[in-house]
């Protein structure tokens, strides 16, 4: 696991609070680390191929570590804010419900929900879902980097963004493994997570 320290405590409090709001998006937002980790752990149990199960397990575990990075950043950006600073930064509504504890929600205030991800029980469907999830996560990090310029926050965000690209590539490799193991004529007629091979003609 990782723990990232935001050292610069002299930045204006309004900016720190807004940075925390943006970064909170990657904890409990629709394309955040919590949803990613649960998505991949959920999908691994019915995946029929060991190589792909391993990839799902590895990436799900890494996403939990990424949650720690995001939560550490948010905590360190908000832990010393006064009630007045919280109000000026726009973090006051969150404070009323949660004080400064970490709670999964999007930057908009929408609570995290399992409806933000799918576990379908079809290897091709699930791996396309996973590849799309990694691209959406990368885009979200791109958007955060457009809004935040502090290198002490941007550096770990860039690291997390790079990992999304690697995950996308690994899921692409997993999709190729599934396609190689299936008869190309049966990509969309036979589901190895559910159908028995003897049923396939």
C-alpha positions in Angstrom: 0.0 0.0 0.0 1.0 3.6 -0.5 0.7 6.7 1.6 1.3 10.0 0.0 2.0 13.1 2.0 0.9 16.6 0.8 3.7 18.7 2.5 2.7 22.2 1.6 0.3 23.5 4.2 0.6 27.2 3.2 -1.6 27.1 0.2 -4.8 29.2 0.4 -7.5 27.2 2.2 -10.1 27.8 -0.5 -7.8 26.2 -3.1 -7.1 23.2 -0.8 -10.8 22.6 -0.2 -11.5 22.7 -3.9 -8.6 20.3 -4.6 -10.1 17.9 -2.1 -13.5 18.1 -3.8 -11.9 17.3 -7.2 -9.8 14.5 -5.7 -12.7 13.0 -3.8 -14.3 12.2 -7.2 -11.6 9.5 -7.7 -12.6 7.8 -4.4 -16.4 7.6 -4.7 -17.2 9.1 -8.1 -18.8 7.1 -10.9 -15.3 6.3 -12.4 -13.4 6.1 -9.1 -11.1 3.6 -7.5 -13.7 2.1 -5.1 -16.0 1.1 -8.0 -13.0 -0.2 -10.0 -11.7 -2.4 -7.2 -15.1 -3.9 -6.6 -15.9 -4.4 -10.3 -12.8 -6.5 -10.9 -13.1 -8.5 -7.7 -16.7 -9.3 -8.5 -15.9 -10.4 -12.0 -13.1 -12.7 -11.2 -15.2 -15.4 -9.6 -17.0 -16.5 -12.7 -14.1 -15.8 -15.2 -13.3 -19.2 -16.8 -9.6 -18.6 -17.6 -6.9 -18.6 -14.9 -4.7 -16.0 -16.7 -7.6 -13.5 -16.8 -8.6 -14.3 -13.2 -5.0 -13.4 -12.2 -5.2 -10.1 -14.0 -8.5 -9.2 -12.4 -7.2 -10.0 -9.0 -3.9 -8.1 -9.5 -5.6 -5.0 -10.8 -8.4 -5.0 -8.2 -5.8 -5.2 -5.4 -3.9 -2.3 -7.0 -7.1 -0.2 -7.2 -7.5 -0.7 -3.4 -4.0 0.8 -3.0 -5.0 3.7 -5.2 -8.0 4.3 -2.9 -5.5 4.8 -0.1 -3.6 7.4 -2.1 -6.7 9.3 -3.0 -8.0 9.2 0.6 -4.6 10.3 2.0 -4.6 13.3 -0.4 -8.1 14.4 0.6 -7.5 14.0 4.3 -4.2 16.0 4.2 -5.8 18.8 2.2 -8.8 19.2 4.6 -7.6 18.1 8.1 -6.5 21.6 9.2 -9.3 23.7 7.7 -11.4 25.8 10.0 -15.3 26.0 9.7 -14.8 29.4 8.0 -12.3 28.0 5.5 -14.5 25.0 4.9 -17.4 27.3 3.9 -15.2 29.4 1.6 -13.8 26.4 -0.1 -17.2 24.8 -0.8 -16.5 21.8 1.4 -19.0 22.9 4.0 -21.9 20.7 2.8 -19.7 17.6 3.0 -18.5 18.7 6.4 -22.1 18.9 7.8 -22.7 15.2 6.9 -19.3 13.7 7.5 -17.1 16.2 9.4 -13.7 15.5 7.8 -14.1 11.7 7.7 -13.6 10.0 4.3 -16.9 8.9 2.7 -17.3 7.7 -0.9 -19.1 10.3 -3.0 -18.5 12.1 -6.3 -17.3 15.7 -6.3 -20.9 16.7 -7.1 -22.0 15.2 -3.8 -23.7 12.1 -5.3 -23.1 9.1 -3.0 -21.2 6.1 -4.4 -23.4 3.4 -5.7 -22.8 -0.1 -7.0 -24.9 0.9 -10.0 -21.8 2.6 -11.4 -20.3 -0.7 -12.4 -21.4 -4.0 -13.9 -20.5 -7.6 -13.4 -22.3 -9.4 -16.2 -21.0 -13.0 -16.2 -19.8 -12.9 -19.8 -16.0 -12.6 -20.3 -16.2 -10.5 -23.4 -18.8 -8.2 -22.0 -17.0 -7.8 -18.7 -13.6 -7.2 -20.2 -15.0 -4.5 -22.5 -16.6 -3.0 -19.4 -13.2 -3.0 -17.7 -11.4 -1.4 -20.7 -14.0 1.3 -20.8 -13.7 1.9 -17.1 -10.0 2.4 -17.3 -10.4 4.9 -20.1 -13.1 6.8 -18.2 -10.8 6.8 -15.1 -7.9 8.2 -17.2 -10.2 10.9 -18.6 -11.3 11.8 -15.1 -7.6 12.2 -14.0 -7.0 14.3 -17.1 -9.8 16.6 -16.0 -8.4 16.8 -12.4 -5.0 17.7 -13.8 -6.5 20.5 -15.8 -8.0 22.0 -12.6 -5.1 21.4 -10.2 -1.6 22.8 -10.7 0.1 22.1 -7.3 2.8 19.6 -8.1 2.4 17.9 -4.7 -1.1 16.9 -5.7 -0.5 16.5 -9.4 2.5 14.1 -9.1 0.5 11.3 -7.5 -2.5 12.0 -9.8 -0.2 11.6 -12.8 1.1 8.3 -11.3 -2.5 7.1 -10.9 -3.3 8.2 -14.5 -0.4 6.2 -15.9 -1.6 3.1 -14.0 -5.0 3.4 -15.7 -3.3 3.3 -19.1 -1.4 0.1 -18.0 -4.6 -1.5 -16.7 -6.3 -0.7 -20.0 -3.5 -2.5 -21.9 -3.7 -5.5 -19.6 -7.4 -5.9 -20.0 -6.9 -5.7 -23.8 -4.4 -8.6 -23.5 -7.0 -10.5 -21.4 -9.6 -9.9 -24.0 -7.3 -11.4 -26.6 -6.7 -14.5 -24.3 -10.5 -15.0 -24.1 -10.9 -14.6 -27.9 -8.1 -17.0 -28.6 -9.6 -19.7 -26.3 -13.0 -19.3 -28.0 -13.9 -20.4 -31.5 -14.2 -17.1 -33.3 -17.6 -18.2 -34.7 -18.9 -18.4 -31.2 -17.8 -15.1 -29.6 -21.4 -14.1 -29.1 -23.1 -17.4 -29.2 -21.3 -19.3 -26.4 -20.6 -17.9 -22.9 -17.9 -20.0 -21.2 -18.8 -18.5 -17.8 -22.3 -20.1 -18.1 -22.7 -22.6 -21.0 -21.2 -26.0 -21.0 -18.8 -26.6 -23.9 -20.7 -29.7 -24.9 -23.7 -27.5 -25.7 -21.8 -25.5 -28.3 -22.1 -26.7 -31.9 
